């Protein structure tokens, strides 16, 4: 039983680390907005 408890604690700590990393990314990383232009070939716009 103690090994099961250690495994569950390990899984909980790993989940907490992953959650903390995702939270830190959302708080501290700001994406830089930029303009995007995509060329569409005329064959796709006017199929004949």
N, C-alpha and C positions, 0 to 999 in steps of 0.2 A: 504493500500500500504506500509506503513512503516514496517509492520510485514513481508511482502514478502522481502523487502530489507534486513532486519535483518537476515532472513533465508538464503538468498543468500550469505550474507557476512559470516555467520557462516559456510556454506558449503565450501566457498572459503578458509577460515582459516583452516578448518579441512583437506582439500585437500593439502594445503601448509604444514601443520604439517606432514602429511603422506609422502609427497614428500621429505621433509627435513629429515625425519627419514630414508627413503630408501637411500637417498644420503649419509647420515652419515654412514650407514652400508657399503656402497660400498667403501667409502674413508678410514674409520678407522679400518675395520675388514679385516684381512688377513687370509685366510684359510691356514692351515698347510698341505702341501702335504705329503702323506704317501703311502706306497706300499700296494696294496690289492691283495690277492690271493683268488680265489673262486674254490672250489673243484666241479668238474662235475662228477656225477656218470657214471660208464662205461655203464650202461643201456641206458643212454641218448646219449652217443657217438656212440655206436654200437648196435642199436636195431636189434633184431633177430626175 
